[in-house]
Amino acid sequence: MHNKDLYRYFTSMKTPFYYYDIHLLHESLTRLRDSADKYDYQVHYAIKANANNRILEIIRDYGFGVDCVSGNEVKRAIEIGFDPKKIVFAGVGKSDDEICYSIDHSIFSFNCESIEEINVINEWGRKKKKVVAVSLRLNPDIDAVTHKYLTTGLPENKFGIPLQFLGKVIHQFKILTHVKLIGLHFHIGSQIRELGPYVELCEKVNAIQGTLSHKYGINLEHINLGGGLGINYENPDSELIPDYGNFFETIHKHLKLRKGQKVHFELGRSVVGQMGSLISRVLYIKKGLNKEFMILDAGMTDLIRPALYGAQHKIQNISKPEAQIMNYKYDVVGPVCESSDSFDDNVMLPITKRGDLVAIRSTGAYGEIMVSQYTLRDKPHAVYSDELTDGQGQLVFPQAAGM
Ligand SMILES: *Cc1c(COP(=O)(O)O)cnc(C)c1O
């Protein structure tokens, strides 16, 4: 962010709020679509990253599908107008209501995480006289080299079916009459910044496909490699759009496909992460015994990632956009009555005073969607860059603020 007029505009607004750079979102989506089209890959947006309706409407218009992990996400995607034929539904604990709703709307695929779940889906298919499309979410035993709460592809994680059970599952599908196995699904984790784990995943998939065809005579139509592509939190401005081209090229190089197979992805963070900033006002600079606390009007109820996984976001004082020298050290905290309500320690910033605005960057993913009302705090509102300008791209200042 480097728009001084924009920051002046923010000064008149109620804080905290999520600022969404819609222009950047369009750029990112265009790049993603073009990169995926090159290999005819199908992308499903992982809606849990950000389910703000305005954002979803924009993503919908690019023709992507949706990756859901709850029944309400499936419902929201359908309400927004995504094609049910491009909706996939994962999750270890799908309830009967969620299963029924998704069968009734004929979604593309249930990504099933256990034999027990497949049996329940088969039962509902039988009652509804439908054959339900199912993919197996396999746990490939791959270390995604990310935060321990962000790995999902290791045996100690609750996700997916262990590879060792593959034979048993295949056998089960021969018995069941109201489920049809259409593909394999994997999702090894999130905020993955090196492509090594994806190369490893491709090699595992190649081996699994070999076993499936040689041992069981099965060739599946769909291979879904999930999401997880990471973003640059330390220095967002150097990498506002993730390198989708390199990502897909790496997959293309390492994944051996059978005839007629379609490859799917489920990207969340990389699509929406960089377009969002949480804008907050400094309430107090509180002198402690041997440190200074910068107390913001935004807290863990507005952005929980730092408290939940120790995530670090770049923090900028946007009331001093010109400042070059960052010679003051602050512990940046929120107002909530929890010691974990802290955004970061020892952050170097220009001297900051009460009333200054700060931007907590790269908060478009897993930000607004995780807002809670703990301590009955207000929810932050959302501001969209394209609603701040007139037809000529000039900022339109709010009347109410008397400007
Ligand atoms: C969360 C999730 C994703 C998206 O992960 P990102 O790291 O945001 O890309 C994809 N697939 C499944 C099954 C998920 O649970």
The ligand as an SDF file (V2000), in Angstrom:
LIG
                    3D

 15 15  0  0  0  0  0  0  0  0999 V2000
   -8.1830  -25.2550    3.7380 C   0  0  0  0  0  0  0  0  0  0  0  0
   -8.2350  -26.2000    2.6160 C   0  0  0  0  0  0  0  0  0  0  0  0
   -7.7830  -25.8030    1.3500 C   0  0  0  0  0  0  0  0  0  0  0  0
   -7.1660  -24.4520    1.0700 C   0  0  0  0  0  0  0  0  0  0  0  0
   -5.9300  -24.2780    1.6750 O   0  0  0  0  0  0  0  0  0  0  0  0
   -5.0610  -22.9480    1.3600 P   0  0  0  0  0  0  0  0  0  0  0  0
   -3.8290  -23.1520    2.1500 O   0  0  0  0  0  0  0  0  0  0  0  0
   -5.8460  -21.7910    1.8130 O   0  0  0  0  0  0  0  0  0  0  0  0
   -4.8050  -22.9350   -0.1120 O   0  0  0  0  0  0  0  0  0  0  0  0
   -7.8950  -26.7180    0.3210 C   0  0  0  0  0  0  0  0  0  0  0  0
   -8.4350  -27.9340    0.5100 N   0  0  0  0  0  0  0  0  0  0  0  0
   -8.8840  -28.3470    1.7130 C   0  0  0  0  0  0  0  0  0  0  0  0
   -9.4820  -29.6920    1.8400 C   0  0  0  0  0  0  0  0  0  0  0  0
   -8.7970  -27.4930    2.8000 C   0  0  0  0  0  0  0  0  0  0  0  0
   -9.2390  -27.8960    3.9930 O   0  0  0  0  0  0  0  0  0  0  0  0
  1  2  1  0
  2  3  1  0
  2 14  2  0
  3  4  1  0
  3 10  2  0
  4  5  1  0
  5  6  1  0
  6  7  2  0
  6  8  1  0
  6  9  1  0
 10 11  1  0
 11 12  2  0
 12 13  1  0
 12 14  1  0
 14 15  1  0
M  END
$$$$
